[in-house]
Amino acid sequence: MENNNDLTRRRSPPETFEFLEMTMKKLPVLLAALYLCGCEVHVHDDTDVEYLQAPGTEDMNLPFSSAVRVGDLLFLSGSIGIVPGTRDLAEGGIQGETRQTMENIKRTLETFGSSMDNVVKCTVFLADMSEWGAMNEVYRTYFDNPPARSALGASGLALNSRVEIECIAVLEDSDEG
């Protein structure tokens, strides 16, 4: 029995060939248009990648780096609100943890040659999205010019923290890097 439903109909070999032929004819035009519009891709084979560990974490055998420097960008691993030198979360609920998280990020940025002023992107993970407003009250105080940001809810964060934040920043003096 023949099925006339267009969604389930398979193309015959000649139809498939015609479709591919039409697509291939348009490809050079598309590539030429991209070139004329000034779209260029630069590949640098000499880009240095440096894996960095924050002071005091070198001997902890962590399965991640504190930060990774690629060119003039610094990619920070997620940070939670632990009090430096301990494995204890800061007191004060979401706001206390957010404040400590931001201080930890600030210290890491400064250790590796950047600052809060040079953060261009953050990702915020919240254990409970209903704490969004309270987290934002603290978060916004750390930026004169807020970076791009994504935020999402997570069903579990390290050490049962309420918030985890990761950032990307530009290095202070990219001529040194």
C-alpha positions as CSV (number, residue, x, y, z in Angstrom):
1,M,0.0,0.0,0.0
2,E,1.4,3.4,-1.0
3,N,1.7,6.2,1.7
4,N,1.0,9.7,0.3
5,N,2.1,11.5,3.5
6,D,5.0,13.9,2.5
7,L,6.6,13.6,5.9
8,T,7.2,9.9,5.5
9,R,7.8,9.8,1.8
10,R,11.4,9.0,0.8
11,R,13.0,10.7,-2.1
12,S,13.7,8.7,-5.1
13,P,17.4,8.6,-6.2
14,P,16.8,11.1,-9.1
15,E,15.2,13.6,-6.6
16,T,18.0,13.2,-4.2
17,F,20.6,13.8,-7.0
18,E,18.7,16.9,-8.1
19,F,18.6,18.3,-4.5
20,L,22.4,17.7,-4.1
21,E,23.2,19.2,-7.5
22,M,21.1,22.3,-6.7
23,T,22.9,22.7,-3.3
24,M,26.3,22.3,-4.8
25,K,25.6,24.9,-7.4
26,K,24.7,27.4,-4.7
27,L,27.8,26.7,-2.5
28,P,30.3,28.7,-4.6
29,V,28.0,31.7,-4.6
30,L,27.6,31.5,-0.8
31,L,31.4,31.2,-0.3
32,A,32.0,34.2,-2.6
33,A,29.4,36.3,-0.7
34,L,31.1,35.5,2.6
35,Y,34.5,36.5,1.2
36,L,33.2,39.7,-0.2
37,C,31.4,40.6,3.0
38,G,34.8,40.5,4.8
39,C,34.2,37.4,6.8
40,E,37.6,35.9,7.5
41,V,38.8,33.2,9.8
42,H,42.2,33.4,11.2
43,V,43.9,30.3,12.6
44,H,46.9,30.8,14.8
45,D,49.0,27.7,15.2
46,D,51.2,29.4,17.8
47,T,48.5,30.1,20.4
48,D,49.9,29.3,23.8
49,V,47.7,27.5,26.3
50,E,48.7,27.7,30.0
51,Y,47.0,25.6,32.7
52,L,47.1,27.5,36.0
53,Q,46.6,26.4,39.6
54,A,45.8,28.9,42.3
55,P,48.3,29.1,45.2
56,G,47.5,26.5,47.8
57,T,45.8,24.1,45.3
58,E,48.9,22.8,43.5
59,D,49.2,19.7,45.8
60,M,45.5,18.9,46.0
61,N,45.5,16.7,42.9
62,L,42.3,18.4,41.6
63,P,40.9,17.1,38.3
64,F,40.7,20.6,36.9
65,S,42.8,23.8,36.6
66,S,41.9,27.0,38.6
67,A,42.2,28.9,35.3
68,V,43.4,28.4,31.7
69,R,45.1,31.2,29.8
70,V,44.6,31.2,26.0
71,G,46.2,34.2,24.3
72,D,44.8,37.2,26.1
73,L,41.8,35.4,27.6
74,L,41.6,33.9,31.1
75,F,39.0,31.1,31.6
76,L,38.2,30.5,35.3
77,S,36.8,27.3,36.6
78,G,33.6,27.5,38.5
79,S,34.0,29.0,42.0
80,I,31.8,28.4,45.0
81,G,31.6,30.3,48.3
82,I,34.2,28.4,50.3
83,V,36.2,30.4,52.9
84,P,39.8,30.4,51.7
85,G,42.0,27.8,53.5
86,T,38.9,25.7,54.4
87,R,36.3,23.5,52.8
88,D,33.6,25.4,54.7
89,L,30.9,27.4,52.8
90,A,30.5,31.0,53.9
91,E,27.7,31.7,56.3
92,G,24.7,33.9,55.3
93,G,22.8,31.7,52.9
94,I,22.8,32.6,49.2
95,Q,24.0,36.1,49.7
96,G,26.9,35.1,52.0
97,E,27.9,32.4,49.5
98,T,27.6,34.7,46.5
99,R,29.7,37.4,48.2
100,Q,32.4,34.8,49.1
101,T,32.2,33.3,45.5
102,M,32.7,36.8,44.0
103,E,35.7,37.4,46.4
104,N,37.2,34.1,45.4
105,I,36.8,35.0,41.7
106,K,38.3,38.4,42.3
107,R,41.3,36.9,44.0
108,T,41.8,34.3,41.3
109,L,41.6,37.0,38.5
110,E,44.1,39.2,40.3
111,T,46.5,36.2,40.9
112,F,46.6,35.5,37.2
113,G,46.8,39.1,35.8
114,S,43.2,40.3,35.4
115,S,40.4,42.0,37.4
116,M,36.7,42.2,37.8
117,D,36.7,45.2,35.4
118,N,38.0,42.8,32.6
119,V,35.4,40.1,33.0
120,V,33.5,39.6,29.7
121,K,31.3,36.6,30.5
122,C,30.0,34.7,33.5
123,T,27.9,31.6,33.9
124,V,25.9,31.3,37.2
125,F,24.6,28.0,38.5
126,L,22.0,28.2,41.2
127,A,20.8,25.3,43.4
128,D,17.5,27.0,43.7
129,M,16.2,29.5,41.1
130,S,14.0,31.1,43.6
131,E,17.2,32.6,45.1
132,W,17.9,34.5,41.8
133,G,16.9,37.9,43.2
134,A,19.0,37.6,46.4
135,M,22.0,36.4,44.4
136,N,21.7,39.3,42.0
137,E,21.6,41.8,44.8
138,V,25.2,40.8,45.7
139,Y,26.5,39.9,42.2
140,R,25.7,43.3,40.7
141,T,27.8,45.1,43.3
142,Y,31.0,43.6,41.8
143,F,30.7,45.1,38.3
144,D,30.6,48.7,37.1
145,N,29.9,47.3,33.6
146,P,28.1,44.0,33.9
147,P,29.5,41.3,31.7
148,A,27.5,39.0,29.5
149,R,25.9,36.3,31.6
150,S,24.0,33.0,31.5
151,A,22.3,31.5,34.5
152,L,20.7,28.2,35.1
153,G,19.4,26.0,37.8
154,A,21.3,22.9,38.9
155,S,20.1,19.9,40.9
156,G,23.4,19.7,42.9
157,L,26.5,21.8,43.2
158,A,29.9,20.9,44.8
159,L,29.9,20.7,48.6
160,N,26.1,21.4,48.5
161,S,26.7,25.1,47.7
162,R,23.9,27.4,46.7
163,V,25.8,29.1,43.9
164,E,28.7,28.4,41.5
165,I,30.0,31.0,39.1
166,E,32.5,30.7,36.3
167,C,34.0,33.6,34.3
168,I,36.0,34.5,31.2
169,A,38.2,37.7,31.5
170,V,40.7,39.6,29.3
171,L,44.2,39.8,30.8
172,E,45.2,43.2,32.0
173,D,48.2,43.6,29.7
174,S,47.9,41.3,26.7
175,D,51.3,42.4,25.4
176,E,53.0,40.5,28.3
177,G,51.1,37.2,27.8
